[in-house]
Amino acid sequence: MLDPKWFRAQLDEAAEKLATRGYTLDVARIHELEQQRKELQVRTEQLRSEHNRLSKAIGQAKAAGKDVANLLADGEKYVQLLAEDEQELEVIATQLQEIVSTVPNIPHETTPIGKSEAENKEVRRWGEPTAFSFTPKDHVDLGEALQLMDFQTASQLSGARFVVLYGALARLERALAQFMLDTHIQRHQYKEVNVPYLVSSQTLYGTGQLPKFADEQFFIKDRDLALIPTAEVPVTNLARDKVFEADSLPIKYVCYSACFRSEAGSYGKDTRGMLRQHQFEKVELVQLVQPDLSYQALEELTSHAEYILQQLKLPYRVMALCSADIGFSAAKTYDLEVWLPGQQTYREISSCSNTESFQARRMQARWRNPATGKPELLHTLNGSGLAVGRTLIAVMENYQDEAGHIQIPEVLQPYMGGVKVV
């Protein structure tokens, strides 16, 4: 969440910056609640002062042997009035907290201003789309023709937006995940972690999934648990309520996990194939860094995701998301979009974001600044390195031949036991 002190002091500025995201801040309501809070605080302090004065008078009267019945009755009235005011203050504080917890992050000054994804800015491209001598198929036609991709059986098992992979395609997806993990661990110096797939509401709150996106989670009935929408949630929360020494930073985690999303509000969008599923696998990158180094870290993290695409020789482009398209917790985001011949377009395969102190404030994730000796909020970053299912799609479509076979990228062949074609 945003810094409450800055938010209260610069409410109009906050509203102006949030408007670039398409978010309308209810300034009038916040002013009203703040005014009520201030008035109640003044009244509560006055009541407490009067109660303290009365308590002193009661003590003096008792010492003098005087009757204190009336004074005690007045004291009870003050206690009751204080309790009522404190309860009202708690209600107002809760209302303000509910508002603040649903306010998104402020876009960084380098985030392009825009009203929709159409105004995202292309930063660079890598590779050239393959010029096929035939009409390329999409991954669904390829996978089903090979009898290695089965949406019908998955639908019988679980409903829409699921898939069953068999044989070489199942192995190819596993090979992709292992290749990504090995690269990020050995080359990019990330520490691998294995985390729970079920997390509490407090954990979801820490990274910004709650309260705003409750309808996008798969909750476990009668339990304070939900399936993770991304490993970003449990991995970033590894820093919750901790203070890290400066010499331990940056902390870089990589995690392979299944992800589960209800895809609320996306009905009718990307319904064909594996592009948008309720369950998918992803290799997630998370960095915890000193605030003054976080934008350098964002460039580094993005390059780590790009390296995977380059090793697989998959054409892609890097897009700086505009203010209206960045995620709730993000201040700046780069999307990597891979070329899919079957669709003749670029599609997102990784999203790399700097949330600055937005998540850290929710989690109270801090580092000790040696210059002051005091704990300060970390900056947290995350990105897909990569979405495994979408990478499988990209490999299938970019490495297909006219016979409908799929050539295995050279870097993956050792993970496939030397198999060169599916």
C-alpha positions in Angstrom: 0.0 0.0 0.0 1.0 3.6 -0.3 2.7 5.5 2.5 -0.2 6.6 4.7 1.5 9.8 5.8 2.3 10.9 2.2 -1.2 9.8 1.1 -3.0 12.0 3.7 -0.7 14.9 3.2 -0.7 14.8 -0.7 -4.2 13.5 -1.3 -4.9 15.7 -4.4 -1.5 14.8 -5.9 -2.2 11.1 -5.2 -5.6 11.4 -6.9 -4.0 13.1 -10.0 -1.4 10.3 -10.4 -3.9 7.6 -9.8 -6.2 9.0 -12.4 -3.5 8.2 -15.0 -4.2 4.5 -14.2 -7.9 5.1 -14.8 -8.5 4.9 -11.0 -10.8 7.5 -9.4 -9.9 8.2 -5.8 -12.9 9.3 -3.7 -11.2 12.4 -2.3 -14.3 13.8 -0.8 -15.1 10.7 1.2 -11.5 10.5 2.5 -11.6 14.2 3.5 -14.9 13.6 5.3 -13.5 10.6 7.2 -10.3 12.4 8.0 -12.3 15.4 9.4 -14.4 13.1 11.5 -11.3 11.4 12.8 -9.6 14.7 13.7 -12.7 16.0 15.5 -13.1 12.7 17.4 -9.4 12.7 18.4 -9.7 16.3 19.8 -12.8 15.4 21.7 -11.3 12.1 23.0 -8.2 14.0 24.2 -10.4 16.6 26.0 -12.5 13.8 27.6 -9.4 12.0 28.7 -8.0 15.2 30.2 -11.2 15.8 32.0 -11.3 12.2 33.3 -7.7 12.5 34.5 -8.6 15.8 36.3 -11.6 14.1 37.9 -9.6 11.1 39.0 -7.2 13.4 40.7 -10.1 15.3 42.4 -11.6 12.0 43.6 -8.3 11.0 45.1 -8.0 14.4 46.9 -11.6 14.2 48.1 -11.1 10.7 49.5 -7.9 11.8 51.3 -9.9 14.6 52.9 -12.7 12.2 54.0 -15.3 13.8 51.7 -18.2 12.2 49.9 -17.1 11.2 46.4 -20.3 9.6 45.1 -21.2 12.4 42.7 -17.6 12.6 41.5 -17.6 8.8 40.9 -20.8 9.1 38.9 -19.3 11.8 36.8 -16.2 9.6 36.3 -18.4 6.8 35.0 -20.0 9.2 32.5 -16.5 10.1 31.2 -15.5 6.5 30.9 -18.7 5.7 28.9 -18.2 8.7 26.6 -14.5 7.8 26.0 -15.5 4.2 25.2 -18.1 5.5 22.6 -15.6 7.9 21.0 -12.8 5.3 20.8 -15.2 2.8 19.2 -16.2 5.5 16.6 -12.5 6.2 16.0 -11.9 2.5 15.4 -14.8 2.3 12.9 -13.4 5.4 11.0 -9.9 3.9 11.0 -11.3 0.7 9.6 -13.1 2.5 6.8 -10.0 4.5 5.9 -7.9 1.3 5.9 -10.4 -0.4 3.6 -10.1 2.5 1.2 -6.3 2.6 1.3 -6.0 -1.1 0.9 -7.9 -1.0 -2.4 -5.8 1.9 -3.8 -3.3 0.8 -6.4 0.4 1.8 -6.6 1.5 5.2 -8.0 3.0 4.7 -11.5 6.8 5.5 -11.7 7.7 8.7 -13.6 9.1 6.5 -16.5 5.9 4.5 -16.9 4.2 5.7 -20.1 0.9 7.5 -19.5 -2.0 5.8 -21.4 -5.6 4.8 -21.2 -5.4 1.2 -22.5 -3.0 -1.5 -23.6 -3.0 0.1 -27.1 -0.7 2.8 -25.6 1.9 0.4 -24.3 5.4 1.4 -25.7 7.7 -1.0 -27.5 11.2 -0.8 -26.1 13.0 -3.3 -28.3 12.7 -6.5 -30.4 14.9 -9.6 -30.6 14.9 -12.1 -33.4 12.9 -12.2 -36.6 9.7 -14.3 -37.1 10.3 -17.4 -39.1 9.3 -17.2 -42.8 7.5 -20.5 -43.2 7.1 -22.0 -46.7 3.7 -23.2 -45.6 0.8 -21.9 -43.5 1.9 -22.5 -39.8 -0.6 -24.2 -37.5 -1.4 -23.1 -34.0 -0.5 -25.3 -30.9 -3.9 -26.8 -30.6 -3.9 -28.3 -34.2 -0.3 -29.4 -33.8 -0.8 -31.0 -30.4 -4.1 -32.8 -31.2 -2.7 -34.1 -34.6 0.2 -35.6 -32.7 -2.3 -37.1 -30.2 -0.3 -35.6 -27.3 -2.6 -32.7 -26.3 -6.1 -33.5 -25.1 -8.6 -30.8 -24.1 -11.7 -33.0 -24.3 -10.5 -35.4 -21.6 -9.3 -32.5 -19.5 -12.8 -31.0 -19.8 -14.4 -34.3 -18.6 -12.0 -34.3 -15.7 -12.2 -30.7 -14.6 -14.2 -28.6 -17.0 -13.1 -25.9 -19.4 -9.6 -24.2 -19.4 -7.6 -27.4 -18.6 -5.4 -29.7 -20.7 -3.9 -33.1 -20.5 -0.4 -33.5 -22.1 1.0 -36.9 -23.0 4.3 -38.4 -23.8 6.9 -36.2 -25.5 4.8 -33.0 -25.0 4.6 -33.6 -21.3 8.3 -34.2 -21.2 9.0 -31.1 -23.3 7.1 -29.0 -20.8 9.0 -30.5 -18.0 12.3 -30.0 -19.9 11.5 -26.3 -20.4 10.9 -25.8 -16.6 14.1 -27.6 -15.7 16.1 -25.6 -18.3 14.7 -22.3 -16.9 15.5 -23.3 -13.3 19.0 -24.4 -14.2 19.7 -21.2 -16.1 18.5 -18.9 -13.4 20.3 -20.8 -10.6 23.6 -21.4 -12.3 23.9 -18.3 -14.6 21.8 -15.7 -12.8 22.6 -16.7 -9.2 19.0 -17.1 -7.9 18.3 -19.3 -4.9 15.7 -22.0 -5.6 12.8 -22.2 -3.2 9.9 -24.6 -3.0 6.8 -23.1 -1.4 3.2 -24.1 -0.4 0.5 -23.9 -3.1 -2.1 -23.0 -0.4 -1.7 -19.6 1.4 -3.7 -17.6 3.9 -5.6 -14.4 3.2 -2.9 -12.4 5.1 -0.3 -13.8 2.6 -2.6 -12.8 -0.4 -3.0 -9.4 1.2 0.7 -8.9 1.5 1.3 -9.0 -2.3 -1.9 -7.1 -3.2 -4.2 -9.9 -4.3 -6.6 -9.1 -1.5 -9.0 -7.4 -0.9 -9.4 -6.1 -4.4 -9.1 -9.4 -6.4 -10.9 -11.8 -4.1 -13.1 -13.1 -7.0 -10.0 -14.2 -8.9 -8.8 -16.6 -6.2 -9.7 -20.3 -5.6 -10.6 -20.4 -1.9 -10.9 -23.5 0.2 -14.3 -23.7 1.8 -14.4 -23.2 5.6 -10.6 -22.6 5.6 -8.5 -19.5 5.5 -6.6 -20.9 2.5 -6.5 -20.3 -1.2 -4.6 -21.8 -4.1 -1.8 -19.5 -5.3 -2.4 -17.5 -8.4 1.4 -17.2 -8.8 4.5 -18.2 -6.8 5.1 -14.4 -6.4 2.6 -14.6 -3.5 4.3 -17.1 -1.2 7.9 -16.3 -2.4 7.6 -12.5 -1.8 6.0 -13.2 1.6 9.1 -15.0 2.7 10.3 -11.5 3.7 7.2 -10.7 5.7 7.9 -9.3 9.2 11.6 -9.6 8.7 14.5 -7.2 8.8 17.5 -8.0 6.5 21.0 -6.7 6.9 22.3 -4.6 4.0 25.1 -7.1 3.2 22.6 -9.9 2.6 20.9 -7.9 -0.3 19.9 -8.3 -3.0 18.0 -11.5 -2.2 17.1 -13.4 -5.4 14.6 -16.3 -5.4 13.5 -18.6 -8.2 10.5 -20.9 -7.8 8.8 -23.4 -10.1 5.1 -23.9 -9.2 1.7 -24.6 -10.5 -0.6 -21.5 -10.5 -4.3 -21.4 -10.2 -6.6 -18.6 -11.4 -10.4 -18.3 -11.7 -10.0 -16.0 -14.7 -13.0 -14.0 -13.4 -14.1 -11.5 -16.0 -12.2 -13.1 -18.8 -14.9 -15.3 -20.3 -14.7 -15.5 -24.0 -11.1 -14.3 -24.0 -8.3 -16.6 -25.2 -10.6 -19.6 -24.9 -8.8 -21.7 -27.5 -6.0 -23.9 -26.3 -3.5 -23.3 -23.5 -3.2 -19.5 -23.6 -5.5 -18.8 -20.6 -6.1 -21.7 -18.2 -7.2 -22.2 -14.6 -4.1 -24.2 -13.9 -0.7 -23.6 -15.4 3.0 -23.8 -14.5 5.4 -20.9 -14.2 9.0 -20.3 -13.2 8.9 -17.1 -11.0 11.7 -14.7 -10.2 11.6 -12.5 -7.1 14.1 -10.0 -5.9 14.3 -8.1 -2.6 16.6 -5.0 -2.9 17.6 -1.7 -1.5 15.3 1.1 -2.7 18.0 3.0 -4.6 18.9 0.0 -6.6 15.4 -1.3 -7.5 15.2 0.1 -11.1 18.6 -1.2 -11.9 17.3 -4.6 -10.6 14.2 -4.3 -12.8 16.4 -4.1 -15.9 18.5 -7.0 -14.7 15.5 -9.2 -13.8 13.9 -8.4 -17.2 17.2 -9.4 -19.0 17.2 -12.7 -17.1 13.7 -13.5 -18.5 14.8 -12.4 -22.0 17.9 -14.7 -21.9 15.6 -17.7 -21.7 13.9 -16.6 -24.9 17.2 -15.9 -26.6 18.6 -19.3 -25.8 15.4 -20.9 -27.2 15.8 -18.6 -30.2 12.2 -17.4 -29.9 11.5 -14.0 -31.4 10.1 -11.5 -28.9 9.6 -7.9 -28.1 9.7 -5.9 -24.8 6.8 -3.6 -24.0 6.8 -0.9 -21.3 3.2 -1.1 -20.0 1.3 2.2 -19.8 -0.2 3.6 -16.6 -3.6 2.0 -17.4 -2.2 -1.4 -18.0 0.2 -2.0 -15.1 -0.8 -4.4 -12.3 -2.4 -3.3 -9.1 0.9 -3.4 -7.1 3.3 -2.3 -9.8 5.0 1.1 -10.3 6.6 0.0 -13.6 6.2 -3.1 -15.7 7.9 -4.6 -18.8 6.0 -7.3 -20.7 7.9 -9.8 -22.8 5.7 -10.8 -25.8 6.8 -13.9 -27.8 5.9 -14.3 -31.5 3.3 -17.0 -32.1 3.2 -18.0 -35.8 -0.2 -19.8 -35.4 -1.8 -16.4 -34.4 0.6 -14.2 -36.4 1.0 -11.9 -33.4 3.1 -11.3 -30.3 1.6 -12.6 -27.0 2.7 -12.0 -23.4 5.0 -14.7 -22.0 6.5 -12.8 -19.0 5.6 -9.7 -17.0 8.4 -8.1 -14.9 7.5 -5.5 -12.3 9.0 -3.2 -9.7 6.4 -2.7 -6.9 8.8 -0.4 -5.0 7.8 -0.4 -1.3 4.1 -1.1 -2.0 4.1 -4.8 -1.1 6.9 -4.4 1.5 4.7 -1.9 3.4 1.8 -4.5 3.5 4.2 -7.2 4.6 6.5 -5.1 6.8 9.5 -6.5 4.9 12.5 -4.3 5.8 16.2 -3.9 5.6 18.6 -2.2 8.1 20.1 0.9 6.6 23.7 1.0 7.9 23.7 4.8 7.5 21.0 5.2 10.2 21.0 1.8 11.9 17.2 1.7 11.5 14.9 -0.6 9.6 13.5 0.7 6.3 11.1 -0.8 3.8 12.6 -3.0 1.0 11.7 -2.7 -2.6 10.3 -6.0 -4.1 10.3 -7.1 -7.7 8.9 -10.1 -9.5 8.7 -11.5 -13.0 8.0 -14.7 -14.9 11.1 -16.4 -16.1 9.0 -17.8 -17.9 5.4 -18.9 -18.1 6.1 -22.6 -18.9 2.9 -23.4 -20.8 3.1 -20.4 -23.0 6.8 -21.2 -23.7 5.7 -24.7 -24.7 3.1 -23.1 -27.1 5.9 -20.8 -28.6 8.3 -23.7 -29.1 5.6 -25.8 -30.7 4.5 -23.1 -33.1 8.0 -21.7 -34.0 9.7 -25.0 -34.4 7.0 -26.8 -36.4 7.6 -28.3 -39.9 5.3 -28.9 -42.8 4.6 -32.4 -41.6 3.3 -31.2 -38.3 6.4 -32.3 -36.3 8.1 -30.2 -33.7 11.9 -29.8 -33.8 13.4 -29.6 -30.3 15.5 -26.5 -29.6 19.2 -27.4 -29.2 19.4 -26.2 -25.6 16.5 -28.5 -24.7 17.8 -31.7 -26.3 19.9 -32.7 -23.3 16.8 -32.5 -21.2 14.9 -34.6 -23.7 17.4 -37.5 -23.6 18.7 -36.5 -27.0 15.3 -36.5 -28.7 15.5 -34.0 -31.6 11.9 -34.1 -32.9 8.4 -34.7 -31.7 
